[in-house]
Amino acid sequence: MHADLLLHGALVLDGTGAAPIRRDIAIVGDRISEVRISEGAHTAADSIDLTALVLAPGFIDIHTHSDVSLLHDSAGESKVLQGVTTEVLGNCGFSAFPVGPGPRHVANLTAHLGRLGDAPAEIGWTGLDAYGAALGPLALNVATLVGHGALRIAAMDDPYGPATPQDVAAMARLLDEALAAGAYGMSTGLTHTPSSYAPAPEIEALAAVAARHGALYATHARAVAGGEFAAVDEALGAAGRTGVRLQYSHLALNEPANWGRHADALRRFETATASGLDVGFDVYPYDASSSALIQYLPEWVQKDPAGADRRRALAAIGEGWYGGIPWHWDRVTISDAADPALVGLTLGQIADLWGRSPEEVVLDLCAAPDGGSAQAVLHYRREEDVRAFLSHPLAVVGSDGNAVPVAGRGKPHPRSFGTFPRVLGRYVRERGDLALADAVRRMTSAPADRLGLADRGRIRAGAVADLVAFDPETISDRATFTEPRQAPAGVALTIVSGRVVARDGKVGAERPGKVLRRG
């Protein structure tokens, strides 16, 4: 067996859900050249003994928000150290492209992307090709969707309101161009402005474009108090009326009145698949969510928190988020803000510190300069629902997190640092909710199939050599909500395109990642 790199004696999980089997893996260039029983002589430029480890396809994170963070740091350390080899960008209506023709469009998109954390220093691109070039040499691969919010910002002079038929036609043209250039689909973020301003017919007109391309439609669904199940129905209705392949983003029950009602949500997906629709969903393994704090304000306040009628805005905030979900001020923690002294404090604690009402705290944080980038963690979920969603046959794993340096500012949600090891440690080894081979399938071949990545997500001859080696007895997340910036345990090796990018908890200098194109 001749190879540039030989991985010797690993217990191989091929990504399909099949039982593990001990094999040698030969890699030539960026491809797996041979998978065979360990025997006979070997010649290789490099050989790594993996006899004590499991070898799996590299994890494909189908739901991320690394669109800007990878511009700032191409290593993607928090994900590479988990064994992630492909990040899917452009989720929840956010994407770095397309970019409209004038300074106003650029300014609006810059502010919009700021909700993901750090805004880009400068937008010097218009479409996928130039954005991919701006990302520079990457340690891991990226595939990207086209965000509906970005489409609105590029196509409309004022994206924060109703779209005319001409506006929708312009968005459809931009989406068609992006999909033809290799984007993997479209996403909506129907609680984020400006995506939230779109009625169902606008979304379906664009979903129909994705359907014509055979591309994916990923939705951060609309959220209105009392309407969590209606949001699922709206998304499934769009799939039914357009024939688009639907990926329901980060399925969860956030409304306290619905905690424990996972069966009511899952029944809707099961009915849809039984009727012939191509639908699925992704889940991250935590009982808390995180987003820009501004998302939880009414649309008209999100548009201009500093200029909104203060008395009216405070009254609307006090009615609850998404129009009526009650605030539990001790369940909402600031994870990043311009004032680092606020990081790690709940809204209730900040209210006490400032001597103001919690409603005033929310408005003032969002109205401050760069207030759109203030981030919060919300403990508004139950683990029983998380476990039910994660173990359902339609589920794949997606972090909803960012690829960032392990050392850094703020206390972001631990999902950015521990999602994939947490599934394998907590929900496979400790709780037994998933078998190891099935869990790996949900992180590899299943998301690859959702996206249409034909040569990734499986260990077989001819596939791209994106791989991860881990110890199934020790793999675990170490990131917590109070100390999230911690690398996981038990991940020994991450390989991208046949090159070792991380080993024993350290990311090296190799940058073999690619900007992938659909088709």
Buried (B, 14 or more C-beta within 10 A) or exposed (E): BEBBBBBBBBBBBBBBBEEBEEBBBBBBBBBBBBBEEBEEEBEBEEBBEBEEBBBBBBBBBBBBBBBBBBBBBBBBBBBBBBBBBBBBBBBBBBBBBBBBEEEEBBEBBBBBBBBBBBBBEEBEBBBBBBBBEBBEEBBBBBBBBBBBBBBBBBBBEBBBEEBEEEBBEBBBBBBBBBBEBBBBBBBBBBBBBBBBBBEBEBBBBBBBBBBEBBBBBBBBBBBBBEBBBBBBBBBBBBBBBBBBBBBBBBBBBBBEEBBEBBEEBBEBBBEBBEEEBBBBBBBBBBBBBBBBBBBBBBBBBBBEBEEBEBEEBBEBBEBBBBEEBEBBBEBBBBBBBEEEEBBBBBBBBBBBEEEEBBBBBBBBBBBBEEBBBBBBBBBBBBEEBBBBBBBBEBBBBBBBBBBBBBEBBBBBBBBBBBBBBBBBBBBBBEEEBBEBBBBBBBBBBBBBBBBBBEBBBBBEEEBBBBBBBBBBEBBBBBBEBEEBBBBBBBBBBBBBBBBBBBBEEEBBEBBBBBBBBBE
